[in-house]
Amino acid sequence: MEKFKIGEFNQRITEYFELAGKISSIAAAPNGEIYACSENGLCRFKDGEWHKLFSDGVFSKVYCDKRGRAFASLNETLYEITGDGANKVAEFEFPIVDLCGENELYVLTKHSLHVEQGEGFFTLQKMDQDELSLAVQGEKLCVASKTCLQRMEGKRRTWRCIFPAYSTMPEIHINVISFDKTGYLLVGADEGLFIYDYKSGWYGKNEISVLPNESIYSICVCDDGSFLLGTDAGAVHIKNGIAKYLPATRYAFDTRVTALASLGGVLYTASKGGIVKISEKLMTMEDKSKFLFELTEKNFPRKQGYVTWVKSLDGKDCSHPTDNDGLWTQSYLAGLAMWYAVTKDEEVLKAARRTKDAMLFLTRAPEIKGFTARAVRFPDEEEWGKNLESDNPGCEWHRSSDGSYEWLGETSSDEMTGHYAGFYLYYDLCATEEEKAEICEAVCNITDHILDNDGYLIDKDGKPTSWACWNESALNLDNAWMWEKGVNSLEMLNFLKISYHMSGNERYNKKYQSLIKDHHFLINAAYHKKADGHSCHIDDNLAMLNTLSYLLVEKDPAIRQYLLMGLASHYEYEKIEGNPYYAFIYKGFTGAPCDVDTCVKALKDYPCDMKNRKMYNSNRRNIEMDYEPLQWYEEPHIKVPFAWDERPFATLGLRPFKVDGGNGTTYENGMSFIFIYWLGRFLGIIE
């Protein structure tokens, strides 16, 4: 199989600078300083900090010219910023609404236009309408009000008015204008972005589909000719013919981006609450993996090595238990094991060994042979003692016999899938002989528990847990298990095959053969995916994770044939999600083409900022909704997922159709990227 070579790429890096109140204007000076006008005054960002230049009054506009001068307006007054303050330059009859110019400064007020002349300003025009925006390029000068444009041109520099009733101009409501590098006029309106050729041609989304139709409040033409737009759905960067949405709150503090700046390839978005700096850093995928690995190892492992989520990255918080510690921490172990298999990195092996030991403790924590805890917690953790012996689902905590920890019951097939996959990959790719014996014992204890209890996990109260069912009669004959029938059949066959692979115990092989020949579990596995309106993502994960470990351990081509049919059917249904996790497994085992470009783009888009930020996309006007999930009593969702950095964070990309989401307060670890990237490397698809 030919590998897809990725090489270096530009990774987006975000920095967040809080600034109270609504920000009306920002400007980037040639020396790298950033100026901002907010409700609380005029500020300058220098040496990593905000400095107040004026704290009184609501400054409306700030502008930096090519000569390095910086100007700001407060009502009718124009100031030039100097040092740590500003000097009053001029006073006008009406409030200043815009500043622009190349070699000379133009000042647009609500009802007049002025140009710098000597040490003063010459009045070019008095105006009857409420003017909003000014654009200047060479001899071209254009002023916009809400519904029309005025162009200054000709030998005698006269004004020509362009408005819909007597021109080709569409009926739009203008907010801002700016010339691009070619001399066309960009017109930002409530109805979207329009390009005016400065003659008679007007082009919007109907003519050029890439143009956004969200309301446009600010325009920045970057040095490379690309357009950065501030909209009511975050920022939009049009570059290389593609409109890249930069939504709040990953790329802006608020959905309505009111001001923009660009300097040396660095983008700045301003909205209520602050400014986001968006830069690019050249790196490789392996660099990115190491960055997320170091971030994870520094901030996330709690006692014994469980890796879930944290409240801060200041070192004062450790990761918190979830009801799926066994699945997610085992997925981290699986990713580390594949990483080590490819690179033999001893630091990665060290982390994997610690994680493996934590997972082994989960298998022993309940003090019920073969029954595994969902999670554990310890006396110095904040949730200690809560919901002990509770009957509420997801809250069945129990204290150990020695009182040193508490463990969570009601264990499901999710945890079992994680344990078999993670333990198997570590066993085959990393383990010493001593570790293999320890893992084999833990895995076989679980398998024996399931077999001894007729295909169920039996909790502390003596009852089967809610979702851990691999009983052949229940799966094949009880309609209550129709959705899980295929996935759980796949799971049980995988569990038995891995147990036999590790131990050679014929008990597991006999049961394995019986489930295939007498109970058609292999056929169940071949059609494990049922159409669900792309709603049940956890079962997708369970199916793919079991398929990965199962196809690695099962070598019989007759059995693999059915597993590959199930994989192909599943992938064809899910490929619209563009998840490299699924695509890598599909291509790795079938050899069939998959969209590797899309997979690599997803890995590039995966953010390095791991805060679970609130993401707002519902203001976007290009959303097409899918209502099929309603028949499964699920919420409608978008038909085509957003890019990975535009959507709310979801482990392993498992909830790709969400429009808005995120909590804005917690941080996620790097497991998802590490698992997916090293899966692609391990299966020989990318390098």
N, C-alpha and C positions, 0 to 999 in steps of 0.2 A: 504494500500500500504506500503510495507516494504521500509524504508528509507535507502539510501546509506550513510554509515558513512565514512566521509573523514578523520578526525583526523588531526594530525600535518603532515606537509610536508616541504621539503626543497625548499624555494623560492630563485631563482637566483637574486642576487643583483649585479649591475654593478657600477663601479666607473671609471671615465675617467681622464687620466693624459696626457695632451698635451705635446708633445716633438717635436720640429721642425726637419724636414728632415726625410730621410729614416732610419729606425732602422734595423741594421743587426744582432744584437745579444742581448739577455737579459739573466740574471741569477739571481736566488733567493738564497740568503745566508741563512744559518741556523738561523741567528738572525732576519730574516724577512726583511732585506734590499734587495732592488732590484737594480741591475746594468744594464745599457743599453749603447750600442754602437750605436751612430747615426752619421750622416754626419757631425754633429757639435761638436763631441767630445765624451768623456766618462762621464757619469752621474751616480749619485747614488740617489735613492729615499729613503728618510729617514724622519720620523716624518711628513709625509704628504706633503713633498716638494721635488722638484728636486734640487740637488746640483751638479754643474759642478766640476768634478775632473780635467779634461783636456778639453780645448776648442780648441786646435790646433790639426789638423790632423784627419784623418778618421779612427777611431778604428774599427776593423772588428769583433773581437771576445772577449767575456767575459765569464769566467767560474768560478764557485765556487765548491770546492771539499768538501769531507765529513769532513775534518779537519777544515773547516771554512775559508780556504784561498781563496782569490779572485784574479784571474789573468785576464789580458787584453792584447790584441795584437794590435800593430800599425805597419803596414807594416812588416818588418823583426824583430821588437823588441818586446820582452815579458816583461810585467810589472807585479809586484805584488802590489795590492792595499792595502795601509796601511793608517789608519786614514783618513785625508782629501786629500791625494795625492796618489802617487804610486812610487815605486822604480823599476828601471830598473834591470831585472833579467838576461836576455841573449839576444844575437844578433845572428840571423841566416842568412844563405846565401840567402834564398828565402823568399817571403812573407808568413806569417803564415795564414793558412786557417781554422784550427780547434784546439781545446783544449779539452782534455778528460782525464779520469783516475779515479781510485778509491783511492788507497793509495799512488800512485805516479802519477805525471803529465806527460802526453804524449803531445807532440807538433807536429802537422802535418803542414808542409809547402807545398808549391806548388810542390816541387820535393824531399822531404825528410821527414823521421819520426825520432823523437828524444824522449828519455825518461829521466826523472829526475834521476840523479845519484849523491848522495852527494850534493855538492853545485853547480854542473854543470849539463850538459846534455850529454847523450851518443847517438850517431847516430846509429839507428837501420838499416836504409835502405836509400839508394839513389834511386830515382825513375825517370823514363823517362816521364811518363804521367803527365798531370795536375791533381793533386789530389784535392778532394773536401771535403771529410768527413771521420771522424774517429769514431770507436766504440770500447769500451773496456769493457770486463766483465770477471773477474777472469783471467784465462789463455787465454781467447779468445781475439784476437786483429784483427780487420778488417779495411781495408782502401778502400775507394771507389773513383774511377774516374768516368767519365761520363758514360762509357759503360762496366766497369768490376769491380770486387772485388779482393782484395788481402788479403788472410788469413795467419796470422803468427801462426804456430803450430808445434808440434812435439818436440822430445827430444832436437834437436839442433836448435829449433826455426827458421825454414826455412819458406820461403814464398811460398804459393800456389795461383796461379792466376785462377780466375773463370770468364769465359766470354762466350757469347752465342755460338760461333762457335764450342766449344769443351766441352759443358756441357749442363745441362738442363735449364740453366739460359735463361729467355726470352730476346728478344731484346728490351731493355728499356734504357731510358736516366736518369741516377741517379742524384739526387740532394743532398740527405742526407741519412745517415744510423744511426741506433741505436739498441742496444739489448733491448729486452723486459725482463720482470722478469723471464721468463721461459728459456731464453737462445736462443730463436729464434731471427733472425735478421730482423728488420723492415727496408724496403728499400723504401724510398720516391723517386718517379720518376716523370717525366713529364706525364707518363701514369697512375699514381695513386699510391696507396700503395700496396706493395707486402710483403709477409711474406716468408722468406727463412729459412728452418728448419736446415740450416747449414750442410746439407748433399747433397741431390739431389732434395728436394721438393721445388717448388716455387708455391705460392698461391696468386692470385690476385682476382679482382672482379668476374671473371668468375667462380672461385672455391668457394669463400666466398663472398656472395652477399653484405654483410654489408660494405665491404671495399670500400672506395671512389675511383673514378677514375679521380678526379681532380688532377692537378699538385700539388705535395707535396714539400714544400720548407723547412719545419722544423718539427721535431718530438720531443715530450716530453713524456717520460714514467713516469706516475704519481706514487705516493707511493702505491696506491691501485691497480696498475697493468693496469689501463686504459691507452689509448693512446690519447694524444692531438696532433692534426696535424694542421700545417699551410699550407693552400692551396691558390689557386688563386680565391677561392670562399669563403673566410673567413676561420675560424677555424672549425675543426670537432673533436668532442670528442666521442671516441668509448668506451662505458662503458656499462656493463651488456648486452652485445650482441647487442647494438643499436648504430647506428651512429647518433649523435645529431649535426646538423649543427648550427654553431654560426656565422651568417653572419655579414658583415659590414652594417650599422655602429652602430648597437646595441652592438655587441660583439667585434668589431675591428674598428679601425679608417679608414681602407682601405680594399679593397677586397683581396689584396695580403698580407697574413700574413707571415712575414719573420722570426719571432722569437717567442719562447714560453717559459714559465716557469710554474712550479707548486710547491707549498709549502703548506703543511698542509691542503690539500684539496682545496686551493685557486688556480685558474688558471689565467694566465696572457697571453694576446695576444699582440704582437707588430707588428706594420705596419707603413707605412708613416703617420706621424702626431701624433703618441703617443701610449700609452699603456692602455689597458682596463683590469681592475681587475674584475674577476668574482668569487664571493664568494656565499655561501649559508647561508640562515638564516632560522632557524626552526620557523614556524608559523602555525597558523590555518587559514582557509578561513575567519573566522570572524575577525581575526587580520588584514588580508590583506584588507578586506572591510573597516575596521576602518582607516587603513593607507591611503587608497585612498579617503575616505570620508574627513579626516582631510586635506589632500592635496588639495582637491577640495574646501572645505569651506574656506581655508586660502587664496587661490590664484585666484579663478575663479568667484565667484558671483560679477556681476557688479550692477549698480544701480537697486534697487528693487529685484535683485536676479536672473538675467538671467545667465545661466551657459553654456558657449560655449568654446572658446579657448583663450589662452593668448600667448604673445610673450616671457615672461620670468617668472621665479618663484622667483623674488627678491622683490616682493611686490610693485613694481613700475608700474605694468601694470594690468589692469583689463580685463575681457573677452570682446571680440569684437562681435558685432552683426553679425549674419549670416542670410541667407534667410530662415532658418528653425528653428528659435529660439523657435517657438511654439511647434514643434515636439520634439526637443532634450531636451529642458528644461522640457517639460511635461514628457518625458521619465525618466528624473532624479526624478521628483516628483513621478512618478509611482514606481520607485525603492525604494524611501524613504518610501512611503506608505506601501509597502509590508514588508519592513524591520521593520517598527514600528508595523505592525500587528503581526509579529513573536516575537519581543523582548520587545515592549513597552518602547523603549529607548527614553527618553524625549529630548535628544540632537538631535536625528534624527527627532523627531516631530517638534522641533523648526525650523530646516532647511526646513522641508517639508512645514510648514506653511508660511514661507517667500517665498518659491518657488511658492506656490499656489497663494499668493497675487500678485506676479509678473505676473503670467499667467492670473489672472483676469484683470489686467491692460491692457494686450494685447487685451482682448475682448472688451475693452472700448475705446482704443486709437484712432481708426479711427473716432469716434463720428458719426458712422453710426450704428444704432441699429442692433445687430446681426452679423455685419461684423467684422472680427477679423484681426488684423495686423500680418504680418509675424514676425516683429521685431520692436523695438523702439530704438532711440538713443537720446542723450541729449547734450546741448550746449558745455559742457566741453570735449566731446569726439572728436577724431581727424577727423572723417568722417562727422562731423556736416556740414550741408549745401550743401553737394555734391548730385548731381543727383535729385535735387528737381523738382517735376512735370515732370520727365523724362518719355519718352515713351518707353525707352529701357527695355525689359523684365528683371526682377530681380533688377531693379534700380528705381522703381516707389515710390520715397520717397515724403512724404507730411508733411507739418508743421501743428501742432495742432493750434486750433483757438486762444489759449492763448500764443502761441509761446514758450512753455516750453519744448517741445519734438518734434521729428519727427517720423513718422511711415511709415513702408514699406508695400505697397499693393501687388496686384497680388497674393493674398493668395490662397493656393492650398489645395487639399485633404490631403496632408501630415500634415499640421497644424491642420486640423480638426480631423484627426485620433489621433494626440497627445493630443488635448484638451479633447476629449470625454474619452479617456482611462485614462489620468492622473487625470482629475476631478472626474471620476467615482471611481477610486481606492481610492483617498483621501476622497471622500464623504462617501464611505462605511466603510473605515478602520480607518479614523483619525478624521473626522470633528465633531465639536460641532453642536448643532442645529442651532445656528446663522450662522455658516459657511455653513451648508447644504443649508440654504435658499439662501445665496449669490451665491453659486455654481449653485443651481437649476435655479436661475434667469438667470445667464450667459449662461448656457447650453441651456435653453429653448429659449432664445433670438436668439442664433445661429440657432437652429432648425426651429424656426418660420421664420427667414430670408430665409432659404433654401426653406421652403414650400411656403412662400409668393411669391418667385421668381421662381416658377416652377422647383425647383431642382437645382438651381444655386446659387453661391455667386456673388453678384453684387458689383463691385468695385466703387470707388469714381467717375469714369468717366461714370457710368451707364451701363458699359458693363460686361458680365460674365467673371470671371477670367478663365485662360487657362485650368486648370486641375480639377477644382472643379465642376464636373458635376455628378448629381445624377438623372437627368431627365429620366423617364422611357422610353419615346419614343427614346431618343438619345441612351441610353445604349442598348436597345433591337433591334433597327431598323437601326441605323447609323453605317456602318462599320468602320467609323473613330474611334469609341470607342470600337472596338473589343477587344483590349488588356486590357482595363480598365473595361470592362463590368462586369466581375465576382467580381473583387476587389471592385469596386465602389458600386455594389449591396450589397455586404457584409457590406460595410461602412454604407450605408444609413439605412439598417435594424438595425445595431448596434446603430446608432445615435438615431433613433426613440425609440428603446427599452430602452436605458439609459434615454432619456428624459421622457418617461412614468414612468420608475422606480422612478425617482426623484420627478416628479410632480403629477402623477396620472391623467394628462390631457388626456381625451379620444381622443382629436384631433390626438395625436401621435399614439395611439393604432389603431385607424381606418385607418390611413395611412399605418401603419405597416402591418395590415391584408390585406389591398388592394394590396400592393406591392407583398405580398406573393401569394395571390389567383388570382389576375387579371393580374399581370405582371411578374410572375415566378421569382422574385428576389431571392427567397430562392434556387431555382434550379440553378440560375446563381452563387450563392455563393458556391454551392456544387462542382462546377468545376471552381473555380476562378483562379487556377494556370494553365497557358498554357506553354508548352515547349518553352523556349527562349534561350537555350544554356547557361543557368545560367548567364544571362547578366543583367536582370532588377532587381537589388537587392532592390531598394527602394520599388517596389511593393510587394516584399516578406515581407519586414518589415511591410508595411501597412496591409497586409493580416493577418500576425501573431498577430500584436498588436490589431487589431479589433477582431480577433478570441478570444484572451485572455479575453478582457472585455465583449464581447458578450456572451461567454459561462459561464462567472461568473454570468451574470445577467439573462440570459434566462434559465428557468427551464423546459419548455415544452419539454418532450422527443421526440415528433414527429418532432419538429423544430430542436432540437439538433442533431437528426439523420442526417439531411442534412449538418449541420455545421461540424459535425464530419467526414462525408464523404469528405467534402472539405479539412479539416485539414489533414486527412490521405493521400489523394492524393498529397497535397502540400508537406507534410513531406517526403513521399517516393521519390519524385523528388529531394528534396533539401538535403536529409540526407548525401549525399556524401560530403557536406560542413563541416560536423562535428560541426555544430554550436549548442551549448547547449541551446541557446535561443529558437530555433525551437524544439529541442528534448524535453525540459522541458514542453513546451506547449502540444506537442503531447502526451507524456506519462502522463502528469498531467490530461488530459481530456479523453483520450481513455483508459488509463490503459495498453496499449500495450507496449511490451518491446522496449526500445531504448538503445543505447550504452552509458550507464551512465558513464562507464570508460572513454570513449572518451570525454564526457562532462566535467568530473572532470579534466582530463588532460588539456583541453583547459583553464579551470579556473586557474590551476596551472601555465601554460605557460604564461598566461596574464602578461605582464611586469609591474613591479612597477615603472620603469622609464618611465614617460609619455611624454618625448620629442618625437615629431613626426619625428623620425630619418629617414634619407634616407636609404632605405634598398635595397641591391644589391644581387640578387640571380641568375641573368641571366648567370653568369659564371659557375653555377652548371651544371654538365654533366648528371645528373640523371633526367632531366626535360622531361616530355612527354607533348606535347602541344595538345590542343583541338581546332580544326578549325571550329567547328559547329557555333560559334558566327558570323562567316563571313556572313552567310546567313541572319543575322539580322543587318548587317552593323556595327558590333562590332569587336573589336580587338580579335585575338586568345588569349587564356589563358591556363594555365596549367590544366591538367586533375584532379590532386589530390592536394588540397591545402596544403601549408606548415603549420607547427606548428604555433600557434598564435604569438609566440615571434620571428619567423623567417620572418614573412610577414610584409608589410607596415601596419601602423595603419589604422583601419577602424572602424567607429562607429558601435557598436553592432556586429562586425565581418561581416559586410554586403558586403564586397568586398574581398572574400577569395582567389580568383584565381589570384590576381595580383602577378607578379614576382618581379618587382622593383617598388619603389615609396617612398613617404614621402618627406617633404620639408626641414627637418633638422633645422628648425628655430622656429617652434611654439610648444606649449605644449597642450596636450589634457587632459580633466578632467576625473574623475573616474566614470562617469555615466555608461559606458558600463558594467564594471565589477559589479558595485553595482546593476544595473537592473537585469542582468542575474543571479548573485549569489542569490539574494534575491527572484527572481522568482522561482528558484529551491527550496529554503527553504519554501517559501509561499505555493507552490503547494505540499509540503510534499515529495519531491523526494530525497533530500539530507539533511544531517544534519552535 
